[in-house]
């Protein structure tokens, strides 16, 4: 059988297995092994079950994922997320809609610690949502700001998705982190502007809070020293070259552990942090293992080359191809886990992107931003369901309604980065990272 035909059948079989609720990593691994068996023989196919998973486990770069997840778990146990929220509220909470803006700032800050969109959404749902509801915020604005702000955890360094992308395409993770800084700032600012416009049109949606005196602001700032120290150590260490990515993650996890112990963490809390980190890391590793086997099969089948040739034969403008890819990722981001969506499509998409001459670092930022939008895109949107699960009294319709203004803002932000690639590439070039 022609490898390309077999590759297409294998691809369809993988999606069928996923539709039947087979874990994504397992679906990719099984499909890859069986398909390789048909193409080059069963002995080399079964050898992949040993070589590819062991290569994934031995990849030192993937240790960073576990360490950053552990850092986020310890930081949450230490109450660092609450510190950030109080700081943001003290600074801007007295403005109309200020509490929602503070939520966006808290999401950006916590995202810089945990690197996970889902974790950021879940954490801020516990901290910010009750406060906004207690202060008579409309549920639409409250839920929309949390669901949208949670997506910043995927973009603001250190991003777990960025790390995995860098490992898979063998690109500098530090360069990717640097490239995400300005888009992350743009996202945070635009979200706050969106809230400002929203409460100007509907003042009752976000009542102004009590102005905090400067003395108390300084007190809150001092009280937030744990977050500031973690951010300074991790981010400062990485960008100044004091630490490697792995070293920064290790030091960040260690410092967060100390803060959690100082906050009274017991053995049960410690074990819960280890358990959640192990579960999330295990899920990611299974996906990576399955993806490595699946990628081997996809490359062997010639489908990536066929995809490039097909796109070239269309004589379509690069912009049209980009739009089609972004629509695809928007759909996938709303359905799949972001890591899964990326590793499934990367063998096909990356050759197309490089063939068109686009910078891999720039595309990494764009790719993550698109999947960010997918996480709040109806009719699914993972962040929407996470928030709904954390607050059962919130109807899905309410959350989706609250998301719409932020969705429009995300499209504007994406357009800015597409039209002006320097928003992502200027900083890594200035710092000599690419």
Helices and strands as residue ranges (DSSP letters): H 3-19, H 24-40, H 42-58, G 60-62, H 63-78, H 80-92, H 98-114, H 117-134, H 139-150, H 152-155, H 160-169, H 173-201, G 203-205, H 214-223, H 225-231, I 232-236, H 237-240, H 245-262, H 267-301, H 303-314, H 318-335, H 338-355, H 360-374, H 382-390, H 396-419, H 422-430
